[in-house]
Amino acid sequence: MSAWQLLVVYDLRYPDAWQLALEHGRMWGRLYADIHPLDSDHIAVVFRSGGERWRDWEELRLDWILEERAA
């Protein structure tokens, strides 16, 4: 299985967006989460796979991140 990446855009005009992005990055693991500024109101976080070894744990964390983003 090849490694994958997920890009999530956070709208910083919402008060909790920056904190949420930081929490998601820490939850995923700083080594595999990259923050990229897009403009003054948006950042993108790229969540990268750590490989097959981490697949089960990544699926669980991905569910948490996407669930929080939908709330």
C-alpha positions as CSV (number, residue, x, y, z in Angstrom):
1,M,0.0,0.0,0.0
2,S,1.4,3.4,-0.9
3,A,1.6,6.3,1.6
4,W,-1.1,8.8,1.4
5,Q,-1.7,12.5,2.4
6,L,-4.8,14.4,3.5
7,L,-5.0,18.2,3.1
8,V,-7.4,20.0,5.5
9,V,-8.0,23.8,5.1
10,Y,-8.8,25.7,8.3
11,D,-10.6,29.1,8.1
12,L,-8.9,31.3,10.7
13,R,-11.8,33.8,10.7
14,Y,-13.5,31.4,13.1
15,P,-12.2,31.9,16.6
16,D,-11.2,28.3,17.4
17,A,-9.8,27.3,14.0
18,W,-6.1,28.0,14.8
19,Q,-6.3,26.0,18.1
20,L,-8.1,23.2,16.4
21,A,-5.4,23.0,13.6
22,L,-2.7,22.9,16.3
23,E,-4.5,20.2,18.2
24,H,-5.0,18.1,15.1
25,G,-1.3,18.5,14.2
26,R,-0.2,17.4,17.6
27,M,-2.7,14.5,17.6
28,W,-1.4,13.3,14.3
29,G,2.2,13.8,15.2
30,R,4.4,16.8,14.3
31,L,6.7,14.7,12.2
32,Y,3.8,13.8,9.8
33,A,1.7,17.1,9.9
34,D,2.8,20.1,7.9
35,I,1.2,23.5,8.3
36,H,1.2,25.8,5.3
37,P,-0.2,29.4,5.3
38,L,-2.5,30.1,2.3
39,D,-3.5,33.7,3.0
40,S,-4.2,35.9,6.0
41,D,-7.4,33.9,6.8
42,H,-6.5,30.3,5.9
43,I,-4.0,27.6,6.6
44,A,-3.7,24.1,5.2
45,V,-2.5,21.2,7.2
46,V,-1.1,18.2,5.3
47,F,-1.5,15.0,7.3
48,R,1.0,12.4,5.9
49,S,0.9,8.7,6.5
50,G,3.7,7.2,8.5
51,G,3.4,4.0,6.5
52,E,1.7,0.6,6.8
53,R,2.9,0.2,10.4
54,W,0.7,3.1,11.5
55,R,-2.4,2.4,9.4
56,D,-4.8,1.4,12.2
57,W,-3.8,4.2,14.4
58,E,-4.0,6.7,11.6
59,E,-7.5,5.6,10.7
60,L,-8.6,6.2,14.2
61,R,-7.0,9.7,14.4
62,L,-8.3,10.5,11.0
63,D,-11.9,9.7,12.2
64,W,-11.3,12.1,15.2
65,I,-10.0,14.9,13.0
66,L,-12.8,14.7,10.5
67,E,-15.5,14.3,13.1
68,E,-14.3,17.5,14.9
69,R,-14.1,19.4,11.6
70,A,-17.8,18.5,10.9
71,A,-19.0,19.6,14.3
